[in-house]
């Protein structure tokens, strides 16, 4: 599909033309695969090299191959990767193994796939025919002769399976199980609400089936991908009286904001830093909650390592410790954040912090009262000004307190 086609025409049937169609079971040997794909590759290369000349307008149109849209299984088939996702190096973007899939990706060093590394795998397979797979690579792609094609970079993510049928139902089930565990609603109550919720006229076409008691017992959200995403979108409306009482709803909000950007069209390049922030936040929150969810889901495209302590410019930074990052007003009221995670990301140190509210000073306890509103952010130690060493957080009579060793003031 041409990326220059206006948005209003992209999904119109008269603008979509079939190049070829074939049952995959018929492509059961290299010769058949070559005969099927070679004409397609030739025509696409011709378009890239010579373009199209339209005599009516006395102009020439030039084309460039950019990407192939496919679900995960089809992408692995065409790219030459293993077609099982339950063993070995199952990811087409990095070299993480199935055995390590449940380890938080912040705790492991993983290598991103590259074109040169992929070529080395193919050469090893060619030199040693008895080897069936090398790092998840099982053979060359039938599109290798296509100009600008890269098997490690030409297949975008599969949003339908990764999100709509992957992490979205997981979060839905986690929120419902948490609500049930807190005795906010029973399984029968969940079934009753989803059976009787009235969907709007436009959402009716993707109306999901009700969540039955047996679905909750089996940890399984039924329905098509579009139905599951419809349920995910409308979850805060369907269960409006529950969501604010759920810890897992915080993870939902991060994922929802990330998905809003992933599914936007067109996407803005300026969004990428914030999307990266959301992805890291999502990973951190899933990491802290994985025992409740039973598994770990996250996606990163870079090297990310996590630490519990860092000594930087002679200052000790510790996970869960509280630090003063600024003084406010003429009264020099300290502003605090609590470090949730310490990362080394692409050779740069970053902190995931919770900016705390300073709610006042308790004369009786001679401490500052603070509270959290889950204002998460990314802070670099390079940007921090030293006011005080790390502080502990105490709780007295349901108050969270920070006790300073001395009064703080800014230099004139």
C-alpha positions in Angstrom: 0.0 0.0 0.0 1.3 3.4 -0.9 2.0 5.6 2.1 1.1 8.7 0.1 -2.5 7.6 -0.4 -4.8 10.0 1.5 -6.2 8.7 4.7 -9.8 8.7 3.5 -8.9 6.3 0.7 -6.6 3.9 2.5 -9.3 1.4 3.5 -11.5 1.6 0.5 -11.7 -1.7 -1.4 -11.4 0.0 -4.8 -8.0 1.3 -3.6 -6.7 -2.1 -2.5 -5.4 -4.4 -5.3 -4.5 -8.1 -4.9 -1.0 -9.0 -6.0 -1.2 -12.7 -5.2 -2.9 -15.2 -3.0 -1.9 -18.7 -2.0 -2.5 -21.2 0.8 0.7 -21.4 2.8 0.4 -25.2 2.9 1.1 -25.2 -0.8 4.5 -23.5 -0.3 6.1 -26.5 1.3 9.5 -26.4 -0.4 12.1 -23.8 -1.5 11.3 -24.1 -5.2 7.6 -23.4 -4.7 8.3 -20.5 -2.4 10.7 -19.0 -4.9 8.3 -19.3 -7.8 5.6 -17.6 -5.8 7.6 -14.6 -4.5 10.1 -14.0 -7.3 7.5 -12.2 -9.6 6.4 -10.0 -6.7 10.0 -9.1 -5.8 10.8 -8.3 -9.5 7.8 -6.0 -9.9 8.5 -4.2 -6.6 12.1 -3.7 -7.5 11.1 -2.3 -10.9 8.9 0.2 -9.2 11.8 1.3 -7.0 14.3 1.5 -9.8 12.3 2.8 -12.8 9.0 3.9 -11.2 5.8 4.6 -13.3 5.5 7.0 -16.1 2.0 8.5 -16.6 1.8 10.0 -20.1 -1.4 11.9 -19.3 0.4 14.0 -16.7 3.8 13.8 -18.4 5.3 12.7 -15.0 7.1 9.9 -13.4 6.2 8.3 -10.0 9.0 6.8 -8.0 8.5 4.3 -5.1 10.5 3.0 -2.2 9.8 -0.1 -0.1 9.3 0.6 3.6 7.6 -2.2 5.5 5.4 -5.3 5.4 2.3 -5.5 7.6 1.7 -9.0 8.9 0.7 -10.8 12.1 3.5 -12.3 14.2 3.3 -15.8 12.7 3.2 -14.6 9.1 6.0 -12.1 9.8 8.2 -14.9 11.1 7.3 -17.1 8.2 8.3 -14.6 5.6 11.3 -13.2 7.4 12.8 -16.7 8.0 12.5 -16.9 11.8 11.2 -19.8 13.8 7.4 -20.1 13.9 7.1 -21.2 17.5 6.8 -18.8 20.3 7.2 -21.3 23.2 10.9 -22.1 22.9 14.3 -20.7 21.9 14.8 -17.2 20.6 11.2 -16.4 19.9 11.4 -12.6 19.4 12.2 -11.2 15.9 13.5 -7.9 17.5 15.9 -9.2 20.1 17.7 -12.3 21.2 15.9 -12.9 24.5 15.1 -16.6 25.1 11.9 -18.2 26.1 13.4 -19.5 29.3 14.1 -15.8 30.3 10.7 -14.4 29.2 9.4 -13.9 32.7 12.4 -12.1 34.0 11.8 -8.4 34.0 13.5 -7.0 31.0 15.0 -4.3 33.2 17.0 -7.1 35.0 18.5 -8.7 31.9 20.9 -7.5 29.2 19.5 -8.3 25.8 20.9 -7.8 22.4 18.9 -6.2 19.6 18.9 -8.0 16.3 20.7 -6.3 13.4 21.1 -7.0 9.7 24.7 -7.9 10.0 24.1 -10.3 12.9 21.2 -11.9 11.0 23.5 -12.4 8.0 26.0 -14.2 10.2 23.3 -16.6 11.3 22.3 -17.3 7.7 25.9 -17.9 6.8 26.3 -20.4 9.7 23.1 -22.2 8.5 24.6 -22.4 5.0 27.9 -23.7 6.2 26.4 -26.3 8.6 23.2 -27.7 6.9 22.6 -30.1 9.9 21.8 -27.1 12.1 18.1 -26.2 11.9 18.1 -22.9 13.8 20.6 -20.3 14.9 19.3 -17.7 17.4 15.8 -18.3 16.1 16.8 -17.9 12.4 15.8 -20.9 10.3 16.6 -19.7 6.8 16.7 -16.9 4.3 13.7 -14.8 3.5 12.1 -15.2 0.1 12.2 -11.4 -0.1 16.0 -11.1 0.4 16.4 -9.8 -3.1 13.9 -7.0 -2.6 15.7 -3.6 -2.4 15.5 -1.9 1.0 14.2 -5.1 2.7 15.7 -6.0 6.1 14.2 -9.1 7.8 15.1 -7.7 11.2 13.6 -4.2 10.6 10.9 -4.4 7.9 8.1 -6.0 10.0 6.4 -3.6 12.4 4.9 -4.9 15.6 1.7 -6.9 15.5 -0.6 -4.6 17.5 -3.6 -6.9 17.3 -1.9 -9.9 18.9 0.6 -8.0 21.1 -2.0 -5.6 22.6 -5.7 -6.5 21.7 -5.2 -10.2 22.3 -2.2 -10.0 24.5 -1.6 -7.4 27.2 -5.1 -5.7 27.1 -7.0 -8.9 28.2 -4.3 -9.5 30.8 -4.9 -6.1 32.4 -8.7 -6.5 32.2 -8.5 -9.8 34.0 -6.1 -8.4 36.6 -8.4 -5.5 37.4 -11.4 -7.8 37.7 -9.6 -10.3 39.9 -8.3 -7.5 42.1 -11.9 -6.1 42.4 -13.1 -9.5 43.4 -10.3 -10.0 45.9 -11.1 -6.7 47.5 -14.7 -7.8 47.8 -15.9 -4.9 45.7 -17.8 -7.2 43.3 -18.4 -10.9 42.9 -17.9 -13.0 39.7 -21.7 -13.2 39.3 -21.8 -9.4 39.6 -19.2 -9.0 36.9 -21.2 -11.3 34.6 -24.4 -9.4 35.4 -22.8 -6.0 34.6 -21.3 -7.2 31.3 -24.5 -8.9 30.2 -26.6 -5.8 30.8 -24.3 -2.9 29.7 -25.8 -1.0 26.8 -23.2 -0.3 24.1 -23.6 2.8 21.9 -24.6 2.6 18.3 -21.1 2.8 16.9 -19.5 0.4 19.5 -22.3 -2.2 18.9 -20.5 -3.6 15.9 -17.6 -4.6 18.2 -19.8 -5.5 21.2 -17.8 -8.1 23.3 -19.5 -11.1 24.7 -20.3 -10.9 28.5 -17.6 -12.1 30.9 -19.0 -15.2 32.4 -18.1 -16.8 35.8 -16.3 -19.6 34.0 -14.2 -17.1 32.0 -13.0 -15.6 35.3 -12.3 -19.0 36.7 -10.3 -19.9 33.6 -8.5 -16.5 33.4 -9.7 -16.1 29.9 -11.4 -13.1 28.1 -13.3 -14.4 25.1 -14.0 -12.6 21.9 -12.3 -11.3 18.8 -9.4 -8.8 18.9 -11.7 -5.9 18.1 -14.2 -7.0 20.8 -11.4 -7.3 23.4 -10.2 -3.9 22.6 -13.7 -2.5 22.8 -14.0 -4.0 26.3 -10.6 -2.5 27.2 -11.5 0.9 26.0 -14.9 1.0 27.8 -13.7 -0.7 31.0 -13.6 2.5 33.0 -17.2 3.3 31.9 -18.6 -0.2 32.4 -17.0 -0.5 35.9 -17.0 3.3 36.7 -17.7 2.7 40.4 -14.8 0.3 40.9 -11.8 1.5 38.9 -10.5 4.3 41.2 -10.3 1.7 44.0 -7.9 -0.6 42.1 -4.2 -0.4 42.1 -4.0 -2.2 38.8 -6.1 0.6 37.2 -2.9 2.8 37.4 -1.3 0.3 35.0 -4.4 0.5 32.8 -4.1 4.3 32.5 -0.4 4.1 31.5 -1.1 1.4 28.9 -4.2 3.3 27.6 -2.2 6.5 27.0 0.6 4.5 25.3 -1.9 2.7 23.1 -3.6 6.0 22.1 -0.3 7.1 20.7 0.6 3.8 19.1 -2.7 3.6 17.3 -2.8 7.2 16.3 -2.4 8.1 12.6 -0.4 10.0 11.7 2.0 9.7 14.7 4.3 12.5 15.5 8.0 12.0 15.9 7.9 14.5 18.9 5.8 11.9 20.8 8.6 9.3 20.9 10.4 10.6 24.1 7.1 10.5 26.0 6.1 7.1 24.5 9.5 5.9 25.8 8.7 7.3 29.2 5.3 5.6 29.2 6.9 2.3 28.1 9.4 2.4 31.0 6.7 3.3 33.5 4.6 0.5 32.2 7.5 -1.9 32.6 8.2 -0.7 36.1 4.6 -1.0 37.2 4.3 -4.5 35.7 7.5 -5.5 37.4 6.2 -4.5 40.8 2.9 -6.3 40.2 4.0 -9.4 38.3 3.2 -11.7 41.3 -0.4 -10.5 41.1 -0.6 -10.9 37.3 1.3 -14.1 37.1 3.5 -13.0 34.2 5.6 -10.2 32.9 4.9 -8.3 29.7 6.9 -5.5 28.3 8.6 -4.4 25.1 11.8 -2.5 24.7 14.1 -1.9 21.7 17.2 -0.8 23.7 19.5 -2.0 26.4 18.0 -1.4 29.9 19.6 -2.4 33.2 18.2 -1.8 36.7 20.1 -1.1 39.9 19.1 -0.7 43.6 21.8 1.8 44.5 24.0 4.4 42.7 26.9 6.6 43.9 27.0 9.5 41.6 29.1 12.6 42.2 29.7 11.4 45.7 26.0 11.2 46.5 24.3 7.9 47.4 21.0 7.3 45.6 19.0 4.4 46.8 15.8 2.8 45.5 12.7 3.9 47.6 14.7 6.7 49.4 13.4 10.2 49.4 15.3 13.3 48.1 14.8 17.0 48.1 14.9 18.3 44.5 13.9 22.0 45.1 12.9 24.6 47.6 9.7 26.5 47.0 8.7 30.1 47.8 10.5 32.5 50.2 9.8 30.0 53.0 12.1 27.5 51.4 9.6 24.7 51.6 11.3 21.5 50.4 9.9 19.6 47.5 10.5 15.8 47.6 10.6 12.9 45.3 10.9 9.2 46.0 13.1 7.0 43.7 11.2 4.0 42.5 13.8 2.7 40.0 17.4 3.4 39.0 18.2 2.5 35.4 21.2 2.6 33.2 19.6 3.2 29.8 21.9 3.4 26.7 24.8 4.2 29.0 22.9 7.0 30.7 21.7 7.0 34.3 18.0 7.8 34.9 15.7 7.6 37.8 12.0 6.8 37.7 10.6 9.0 40.6 7.4 9.8 42.3 7.0 13.5 42.8 5.5 13.9 46.3 3.2 16.6 47.5 4.5 18.6 50.5 1.3 18.8 52.6 2.7 20.9 55.5 4.9 20.7 58.5 4.0 18.9 61.8 5.4 20.7 64.8 4.5 17.8 67.0 6.5 15.4 64.9 8.9 18.0 63.6 8.6 16.5 60.2 7.2 17.4 56.8 4.0 15.6 55.8 4.1 14.3 52.3 1.7 12.3 50.1 1.8 10.6 46.7 -0.5 11.4 43.8 1.4 9.0 41.5 3.1 11.8 39.5 5.8 9.6 38.0 8.6 11.2 36.0 12.1 10.6 34.7 15.0 12.4 36.3 18.7 12.4 35.4 21.2 12.7 38.3 23.1 15.2 36.0 20.2 17.6 36.5 19.8 17.3 40.3 21.0 20.0 42.7 22.2 18.7 46.0 20.1 19.9 49.0 20.2 17.0 51.4 21.3 13.4 51.6 18.8 10.6 51.1 15.9 10.5 53.5 13.7 7.8 54.9 9.9 7.8 54.8 8.1 7.2 58.0 4.4 6.5 58.7 2.7 7.7 62.0 -1.0 7.7 62.4 -1.5 7.2 58.7 0.7 10.2 57.9 3.8 9.9 55.7 6.6 11.9 57.2 10.1 13.1 56.1 12.4 14.2 58.9 15.3 16.6 57.9 18.5 17.0 59.9 18.5 20.7 59.5 16.6 23.6 57.9 17.3 24.0 54.1 17.7 27.2 52.3 18.9 28.4 48.9 22.1 30.3 48.5 21.6 34.0 47.7 
